[in-house]
Amino acid sequence: MAQAVSLHSLPLFVRLAGRPVILLGEGEAADAKRRLLDRAGAHVVTDEAAMAALAIVAIDDEAEALEAVARLKARGVLVNAVDRSEHCDFTLPAIVDREPVLIAIGTGGASAGLAAALRQRLEALVPADLGGLANALQRARGAMRTRFPDGGARRRALADALAPGGVLDPLGSSRDVAGWLDRGSVQDGTIVRMTLASRDPDDLTLRQARALASADRVYHRSDVPPAILDRARADAARIPCDAPPDAPGSGLVVDVAMRA
């Protein structure tokens, strides 16, 4: 099986409300980190010896900062060293907040300016009421299970509704989840066959990208690049094969081959 492309970091959303986080340092950088921690409801402490799982070191002096980082890491504390990405266990992303939807943009510490520029672009693109759609979908979980008892069918119906131009397109204006459930339908046992003209995932057509993102199983030839397979859901089975399956079986099946 093709080796998946590795991530330099695993993005996580951590609930910090009421939990201690160590913040060392003074000045503009430390103040910015404090504001972010306050928004997350963290209990900010400035005592290096405090018991905490996370720490942010925003000390200007290089030697002093690195000594503090070393002491904290020796205790098993995960550290963010401001402006010293090579010493960071975690980084803090730029954030687009559409409560409860959070969009985090990180560059692994390569460029905070790039992350900020992307955030500004996304702020203009993402509707202010997107959180309302998320809340409506949460309230409709029971109704969705009733309407689509099969988990795979439910996932595919929702993916179709949320797709570009779909009835619940997140970048559109409709938030009528109840109406969608009244009208919604889904096909099962579908196979999508695609022949790729390029090894670049950015060259995937919209239809191909949507199929990969919704697939329950992905059959692929050995020469299909991992970067393409990474566009499928993490829990979708990847099945290397020399020939496409004879029958799709249940769920959405995608068969991927490179153009000869």
N, C-alpha and C positions, 0 to 999 in steps of 0.2 A: 504493500500500500504506500502511496506517496506520502512523504513526510510533510506534516503541516508546517507552515511558516510560523516561527516563534514570535511571541509578543515581548517587547522589552519590559512591559509592565502589565499587570492584570488590573483593569479598571474595577473599582469597588465603590459602592456607596455605603458609608459607615454612619450609623446613628450615634451621634455624640451628645445628645441632650442629657445634661446632668452629669456627664462623665468628665473626669479630669484630663486636661491636656496641658503639658508643660510648654511654656513660651518663654524663651530666653532672649534678651536683647532689648534695645530701645531704639527709637527713631521711626522714620517713615515706614520702613519695611516691616518692623515689628507691629506697628499700629495697624497696617493693612491686614496682617495675619490675624490680629486680635479681632478686628471687625468681622472677618470671615468666620472665625470660631464662635463669636457671639451670635451671628446669624444662625449657626448650627446648634445653638443652645449648649455649647460645651462649657465646662467649668474651667476657666483659664487659671493656671497656677504658675508662679514665677520661681518657685523653689525647685531647683534641679533634683533634690532628693525626694520629691513627692512621688507617690505611687501613681503611675500612669502608663498607658500602653503606647501613647504617641507623644512626640515632642517636636517642637519647631525651634530651631536655633537661628536667630536673626541677629547675630553678633557681628559687628563690623570687623573687629580685629581678627585677622586670619588665624594666628596661633591660638588665641583664646577660643575662637569658634571651634576649631578642629579638636582641641582638648575636650571641650564640652561634648562634642559629637561622640568622641571615643568613649568617654565615661558613660554616656547614656546608652550607647550600643552595647557596651560591656554588661549592662544590666538587662539587656533584651528589649530595650525600648526602640520602637521604630521611629526614625528621625527624618525630618525634613530640614536640610541645611540650606538656608536661603542664599541664592546665587552661587551655590556650590553643588551643582547637580550630580557630580561624580560621588558625592558623599551622601546622597539622598536614598533612603529606603522607600520613600513615597514622595510624590509631588502633588501640588494643589492645582487643580485645573481652573481655567476660565469657565464661568457658569452662565448659562441662560436659564432663568428661573421662571417656570410656568407652573407653579405649585398645583398638583404634586409632581408634575413633569420637570425633571432636571436634565439639562443637556450639558455635559462636561466635555471640555476640549483640552486635551493635554498634548504636549510635545516631548515628554520625557525630560523636561528641563532644557531642551535645545533652544527654545525661543519663546519667552513669555509674550513678546510683542506679536508674534504670529498667532498665538492662541487668542490674544486680545482682539486682533483684527478679525479672526474668524468669528469670535463671539459677537462682534458688532454687526457682521453680515447676517448672522443667524437671528439676532434680535429683530432685524427688519423683516426677516422671512417668516418667522414662527408666529402664528396668531396669538394675540394676548389671551384669548379664551381657550387655549388648548387644554389647560388644566380642567376645564369643564367637561371636555370630552373624556378625559381619563377618569374623572369621577363618575360620569354617566356609565361608562363601561364597567367600572367596579360595582356600581349598584345593580347592573344588569347581569352579573355573573350567574345567578340562579336561573334567570330567564334564558340565558344563552345555553346552559346545560340542558334545559328542558327542550329548547328548540333544536339543538344539535347534540344529542346524547353522546355520540362518538367524539372523542377528543380530537382526533385528526381532522374530522369533518368540521368541527367547531373552529379549529385553528385556521383551516383553509378559508372558511366563510369569512372569518374576521380579517384575514389577510386580503381577501378580495375587496371587502368593504373599505379597508384603510389604504388601498392602493391608490396611486395617482389617478384622479378622476373618479374614484369610487364614492359610494354614497356617504362614507364617513372619512373621506380624505382629510388627514390631519391639517393640511395646509389650505383646505377649503373652508366653507362656511357652515356646512351642515353638521349638527350635533344631535340629530334625531335617531338615537340608538333604538328606541322603542319601535319607531317606524321601520327601521332596517330589519329588526327581528320579525316583524309582521310579514315582510316581503321576502326575507332572505332565503336563499337556496344554495345548495352546494352539490357538485358532482364528485362522486367517489370512484376509485379504481381508474384513475386517469394516468396516462403516461405521456410525458413530454420528451421528445427526442430533439437534441440540439447538436449541430455541428459547428464548432468554433473556428472562425477564420483567423483568430489571433490568440496568442498566449497571454495577452494583457487583459486583466479583469476589467479595466476601464473601457474596453471595447465591447463588452457584453451589451446586447440590446436590452431595452426595458423589459421585454417579455422574458428573455433569458434570465435576467437578474431576479425578476419576480418569481419565476418558477423555482430557481435554486433556493431562494429565501423561504419558500413555502413547502419544499419537498419533504416527504417522510423518508425517502431513500434515494440515494444518488448512485447510479451505476456509471462507472467511468473507465476509459481506457488508461493504460499505464502512462501515456504521454500527456495526459491532461495535467497542467501545472497545479501545484498545491494552492497557489494564489487564487485560482478559479474555484477550487473546491471550498476554500475558506469563505466564499460568498454564500454557502449553504448554512442552514441553522447548525449550531454546535451539536445538537442532539439528533440530527439526521444521520442515518447510517450511510457510510461511504463504502461502496462495494466495487472493488476492482474487477474487471471482466474483459474478455476478449470479444464478446458478442453481446448484443442487447438482450434483455429478458424476453421470453416469448409472450408472457402475460404480465400485466402491471400488478396484479393482486390488489389489495386494498390500499387506500390512501393515494397520495400523489407521488408518482415515481418519475424521476428525471434521468434520462440516459444521455451521457455527454461523451462526445468524441471530437477529436481534432480533425480539421479538414486535411485531406491527403495532399 
